[in-house]
Structure formats: C-alpha cells, structure tokens
C-alpha cells in the first residue's frame, strides 16, 4: 500500500490509499481507508528512519491530523479546485485532441472527473447509490507537468460536485505521487 508495487513484478492497479504530497511546502502523507491502519503499523516501529537513494533520512512528525468523513452524495453542491490533474490516459488524450469545440472539451473533462470520483469511491469501497453531478466552473490553460521523465498534459480546474470530497485527496492518474490534489473552495457571496 505504501508504493503500489506487488512483491513479484507488477503494480497494484487500484486507487492508492496512501498518497504522498507537498502541502504548503511540507511533505505529507495522506492515508485513506485501510491506509490508515497501515500507517499506524508503521508508526508503531521504534525508528521511522528511511533510506531514499542510499541516503538515511530521520523522519519526524510535525503534525498529525485524523478525520473521519461520511461519504455520500448530497442534495447540494460543494466547490473545489484540482491542481495538476492528470485527467487523460493515452487513449483519452487522442480523443481530447480530436475535439474541436471548447464546450465539448469541457464536457469530456467533466465526464472524466466524474469517472475519477467513481474510481475514488470504488477504491475506498463506497457504493454510490445516487447520481454524481459535476460542473466545471473555471479551467486554467493546460500545462505540461513532468511525470517519470515524460511530459504529460495537466489541468488546473475549479469545479463543483454533489459529493463531499476530503481536502488533499487525489483524483486522476498518479495521485500517489501528488498529482490531482483536490482542495475545497469557500463559497463567495
């Protein structure tokens, strides 16, 4: 769960319940669902030192926050931003490039975002019993983000949904590496 690799060659292809992020220039670990139990086991160790690229790093906790959320589809909308959202796989990237009209591109991304929320729900074993609504409110120009030595198309989007999403979870591709970070936006009067 900490690195999404299987013991014998291969990857764990499911929503990552342990995600690594930079939040306000601080390294963070976001644990969701069974990832919370795994991080507790890790913290039971006497030493939290880790080796990265042959260097010993002495790990310390600056802040620990635990929250519990009731996941459901609501009758109201919540506003969010999503940063460095890698929305498109290779197949969808080609489809996206073929779309000429901006309204159709936004609709395509809206459906992708809805699918990402459903993927998150499946990953935490939440059965969605109502229709998920997503509205894209604002989309900044696309940008190129580096990922594993490649250049990938990234999006910064403001959206609303009738699903309450916890701050700092990831949606889309490579969320365990800090992409697609969701943050709640305050409603403007």
C-alpha positions in Angstrom: 0.0 0.0 0.0 2.9 2.3 0.6 4.3 2.1 -3.0 1.6 0.3 -5.1 4.1 -2.4 -6.2 3.4 -6.1 -5.9 6.0 -8.4 -4.5 6.7 -10.1 -7.8 7.0 -7.6 -10.7 3.9 -5.6 -11.3 1.8 -2.9 -9.9 -1.3 -2.6 -7.7 -3.8 -1.1 -10.1 -6.3 0.4 -7.7 -6.9 3.7 -6.0 -3.9 4.4 -3.7 -4.9 4.6 -0.1 -1.5 6.1 0.9 -0.6 9.2 -1.1 2.5 11.4 -0.9 2.0 15.2 -1.3 3.6 18.6 -0.8 1.2 20.8 1.1 2.3 24.4 1.8 5.9 23.3 1.1 5.8 20.4 3.6 5.9 16.8 2.7 2.7 15.0 3.8 1.3 11.5 3.7 -2.5 11.3 3.2 -3.9 7.9 4.3 -7.4 6.8 3.4 -9.5 3.8 4.4 -7.2 0.8 5.1 -4.2 3.1 4.5 -4.9 4.5 8.0 -4.3 1.1 9.6 -1.1 0.6 7.6 0.3 3.9 8.7 -0.5 3.1 12.3 1.5 -0.1 12.0 4.4 1.9 10.5 4.3 4.4 13.5 4.5 1.5 16.0 8.1 1.0 14.9 10.8 2.4 17.2 12.7 4.0 14.3 11.0 5.8 11.4 14.2 6.3 9.5 14.0 5.5 5.9 16.5 5.1 3.1 15.9 7.1 -0.2 18.5 6.8 -2.9 21.1 5.4 -0.5 20.6 8.3 2.0 19.4 7.8 5.5 16.6 10.2 6.4 15.5 10.7 10.0 11.7 11.1 9.9 9.8 13.2 12.4 6.1 14.1 12.6 5.4 17.8 12.7 1.6 17.4 12.8 -0.8 14.5 12.8 -4.4 15.1 12.0 -7.1 12.4 11.8 -10.5 13.0 10.3 -13.4 10.7 9.6 -15.8 11.5 6.8 -19.2 10.1 5.9 -19.0 9.6 2.1 -22.3 10.3 0.4 -24.0 12.1 -2.5 -25.7 15.2 -1.2 -28.6 17.4 -2.3 -26.2 20.4 -2.5 -23.1 21.2 -4.4 -19.6 21.7 -3.0 -16.9 23.8 -4.7 -13.3 22.6 -5.3 -10.1 23.2 -7.1 -8.0 20.4 -8.5 -4.3 21.1 -9.3 -2.0 19.3 -11.7 -4.9 16.9 -12.6 -3.7 14.3 -15.0 -7.1 13.5 -16.5 -6.2 11.7 -19.7 -4.7 8.4 -20.4 -3.1 7.7 -23.8 -6.4 6.7 -25.4 -8.4 9.7 -23.9 -5.6 12.1 -24.8 -6.1 11.2 -28.5 -9.8 11.7 -28.2 -9.4 15.0 -26.4 -7.1 16.3 -29.2 -9.7 15.4 -31.8 -12.3 17.6 -30.1 -12.5 21.0 -31.7 -15.1 22.9 -29.7 -14.1 24.1 -26.2 -17.5 23.3 -24.8 -17.1 19.7 -25.9 -13.6 19.5 -24.4 -15.1 20.8 -21.1 -17.9 18.2 -21.3 -15.3 15.5 -22.0 -13.3 16.6 -18.9 -16.4 16.8 -16.8 -17.2 13.1 -17.6 -13.6 12.2 -16.9 -13.8 13.9 -13.5 -17.0 12.1 -12.7 -15.3 8.8 -13.5 -12.3 9.8 -11.3 -14.7 10.4 -8.4 -16.3 7.0 -9.0 -12.8 5.4 -9.1 -12.1 7.0 -5.7 -15.4 5.7 -4.4 -14.6 2.2 -5.6 -11.1 2.4 -4.1 -12.5 3.2 -0.6 -15.3 0.6 -1.1 -18.0 3.2 -1.0 -21.1 2.1 -3.0 -22.5 5.2 -4.7 -26.3 5.0 -4.6 -27.2 8.3 -6.3 -26.2 10.2 -9.4 -23.0 12.1 -9.1 -23.1 15.6 -10.5 -20.0 17.5 -11.7 -19.9 21.1 -13.1 -16.7 22.6 -14.3 -16.7 26.3 -13.3 -13.3 27.5 -14.4 -10.4 25.9 -16.3 -7.0 27.5 -16.5 -4.9 26.9 -19.6 -3.5 23.4 -19.8 0.1 22.9 -18.8 2.8 20.4 -19.2 3.7 18.5 -16.0 6.7 16.2 -15.6 6.0 12.6 -14.7 8.6 9.9 -14.6 10.7 11.5 -17.3 7.8 12.3 -19.6 5.8 15.4 -20.3 2.1 15.0 -19.5 -0.8 17.3 -20.0 -2.1 18.7 -16.7 -5.1 20.7 -15.8 -5.9 23.2 -13.0 -9.7 23.3 -12.7 -12.3 24.7 -10.4 -15.4 22.5 -10.2 -18.4 21.7 -8.1 -19.9 18.4 -7.2 -22.7 17.0 -5.1 -20.1 14.7 -3.5 -18.2 15.9 -0.5 -14.5 15.3 -1.1 -11.9 15.5 1.7 -9.2 18.1 1.3 -6.0 16.9 -0.3 -7.2 13.6 -1.7 -6.1 12.9 -5.3 -8.2 12.3 -8.4 -7.0 11.1 -11.8 -3.7 9.5 -12.7 -0.6 9.4 -10.5 -2.4 10.6 -7.3 0.0 8.6 -5.1 2.8 10.9 -6.5 0.9 14.1 -5.6 -1.0 14.8 -8.8 -4.7 15.8 -8.9 -4.8 17.3 -5.5 -8.4 18.4 -4.5 -9.0 21.3 -2.2 -12.2 22.8 -1.0 -13.1 26.3 -2.1 -15.1 28.7 0.1 -18.3 29.9 -1.5 -18.2 33.5 -2.5 -21.3 35.6 -1.5 
